[in-house]
Amino acid sequence: MTKTALITGASRGLGLALARSLAADGWRLILTARGEEALRSAAGGLGALALAGDVADPAHRDRLVRAAEDHGGLDLLVNNASGLGAVPLPPLSRYPLGELEELLRTNVLAPLALIQAALPGLRERHGAIVNVTSDAAVEAYEGWGGYGGHQGGPGAALQRPGRRGAGRRRLVGGPGRDEHGHARRGGR
């Protein structure tokens, strides 16, 4: 049976690398990202279904879940889409609240809403959820309060998407730990 994965933020970076790896292993892919041109380019070479849109949009999330259902169900949900927020990164004391709200919608609420929508189908197929976060969730970086302050949200959502039970799998990862248990900084 061919497995199906839905990957958000799939037009570049880690999302695209995951898509390429899963495609090489024979997975059917549903890819999404905001940039339609880059997404179509990425999906075309993989034989994937490309559905451009913003995961913070409830109608787009519904479309993604329907697409998975139309392809026989979902075996893997990868929440990789995210935003960085205000640039240059201001301290929280000067962070524009409207931009922070938008960032929270994209990086915390949208992945959780997608989990909620996809969870019945994932349970049915004994699927898995992968939420990609940042080492900024566990390591304080000067000026990164608006971004890093909420990066634990997707990971927390992964930890408790519903009751535990037989057939449930959780994949938990992070930036890595050194020999003392401290979070490694990016690039090391």
N, C-alpha and C positions, 0 to 999 in steps of 0.2 A: 504494500500500500504506500503510495506517495504521500509524504508528509508536507504540510503547508505551514509556512511561517509568514507572519506579518511583522515588518520591520519599519519603524518610524525613523525619520532622519536618515533615510537610506541613500541619499544622492551623493554622499561623499564621506570621507573619514571612516570611522569605525563602523557606521551603519552600512556603508558600501562594502567594506572589507568582510563584514559578516554575511552580507548578501552573496558576495562572490564565493565564499567558503561553503555556504549552504547549497548554492546552485551547483557547485562542483560535486557535492554529495547527493545530488538528485532531488533536492527539495523544490516544491512549487512555492513561488514567492509572490507576496503582495507587498509592494514597496510604496512608501509615501514620504513626501517631503514638501516643503513650501515651494521650492523652485521647480516649476514644471519642466523647463528645458533640460536642466541638469538631471532631473529624475528620469525623464524619458531616455536620455543618453545612457544612464546607468542601467536602467531596466531592460533596454533593448538588447544589450549584449548578453543578458542573462535569461532572456525568455520570460521575464517577470511581468506581472500586471503592475502598471504604474498608475497610482491615484494621487495626483498632486492636490495638496490642500494643507490646511493648518489644523493640527491635532487639538488645538484649543477650541475649535468650532464643533459643537455637538453634531451638526448635520454631517460633517466630514467623518467624525468617529463612527456614526451610524452607517455611513457608506462603506467604511472599512470593514466593519463587522459583517455587514450583508455580503460583501465580496468574499469574505472567508467562508461564510455559510454556503454561498453559491459554488464554492470550490470544494465542498465536501466537509468543511470544518477546519478548525485551527488547532495545530499541534504546538505552536510556539509563537508567543508574542514578545517582541523585543521593543521596549520603550527606550528609544535612543534620541528622539528629537528633543532639542532644548534650545533655550535662548540664553544669551549672555547678559542682557539688560543694558543699562546705560553705559556708554563708552565715551570718554574714559571712565573707568569704574570709580564712582564717588563714594565717600564714606557714607554710612547709613544716616548720619546726621544731616546730610544734604541730598540724599537719594530722592529723586522725583517719585512721589508715591504712585502716580499713575503708571509709570514704567515698572515699578516694583509689583503692582497688581498684575500687570500683563505678564511679567516674568513668572509670578506664582501660578497664574492660569496655565501657562505653557509647561512649566517644569514640574509642577506638583499636581495640580487639579486635572490636567488633561491625561497624564499617564494613569492616575487613579480612575478616572472616568472610563478610560479605554479598558482597563482591567475589569471594572464592574460590568461593562457591556460584553466583553469577550469571555468572562469567567465561566458562564454556563457551558459554552461550547468547548472550552479548554478542559473543563472537568470531564465532560463526556468522552473526550479523546485522551484523557490522562496527559494533557499537555503541560507546558511549562511557561513561566513568565521570567523574562530577564529585564531588569530595569538598570539602565546604564546611568551612573551618576558620576560624580567628580571627586577627586581627592580633596577638593575645597569643602566637602561635607565633613571631613574629619581633621582638616589642618587649616588653621587660620592664616590667611594671607592678607597683608595690609591692603585695604581698599576693596576687598572682595566680599564684604559683608552682605551686600544685596544678592549676590549670586550664591556664594557659599552658604549663607545662612539658611537656605531652603533646600540645598542639594540632598540633605538626608531624607526629605519627604518621599521621593520615589522609592528609596530603599526601605523606608518604614512601610510604605504601601505594599511592597513585595513581601515583607515579613508577615503581614496580616491581611491578605486579601479575602479571607473567609475562614471558616472553621477548618482545622486540620482534620485529616482523615485518610483512610486507605486510598492509595493511588495518587496522593498529592505530592508534587515535587516542587521544591524551591531551589533556585540557583542563586547563590549570594556571592558576590565578588566585591572587590574594592581596589584601591590603588596599590595595595600590597603593604606588607609590614616588614620592618627590619628585625634583626635578631632580638631586639628589646621590646617588640610589640608596638612600636610607634609607626604611624603612617609615613610612608615614603613620599617625598616630594616628587612631583612630576619630573620626568627626564632622568631619574636615577635608576 
